[in-house]
């Protein structure tokens, strides 16, 4: 858990329009991501090597709040300061906090983390999920987090290998490998616009003064029988892929892709029984000495 990239939504690196259709799509993808990956996010928070339960947590690039709410559940005495550049995402987060009865434990802050940082207190835990690769100067961000953290505090970076895959490699039968061709069409654009996606954050964390205490990669494979949100996630995600990859796809690929995206078509992706969300997430846990 975005932006010019095909990944989910803007996570606080640069200002974003509040009510554009693209912003709504970003928010929808973030919410679906949180739904499908709830167990994995809970697993990550459960494994955090905290020395004592934090009372103040900062969620950098919080999106619509997947990490925020997982952290509130994991640490029931904590309060979370949720930071993002998107006013629309923060509004969704506040509405959900109200619905869950935890609004008194959440403070939202609208900020561009590539500019001047707001006052965020002295947290014992800082969480950054799918947001660090959006920073224009990630080394500066890491130094800022090091200054921000309380002594002995923990910084958790969660990054993803790329936008998830949903179709089997030999699907759809009309144009096998279509999804991979979409990703390939976007690879050059992503490399130019998101040069830090897929980076090894361990050496950068160490260079910023952190003691890296753990790194683990979590393989995610959630099929549609386990989560009803996989189908809608695949639909929204492939729409996003089409918007970015159309210029590089053949007419035959576009025809079949549009059939997959047509919810009234017998070939609609929502009618497929072979969908699964497949991705990897890597987690770094680093301490301020």
Beta strands, then each sheet from edge to edge (+ up, - down):
strand 1: 56-60
strand 2: 79-84
strand 3: 106-110
strand 4: 125-129
strand 5: 154-160
strand 6: 210-223
strand 7: 276-288
sheet 1: 3+ 2+ 1+ 4+ 5+ 7- 6+
end
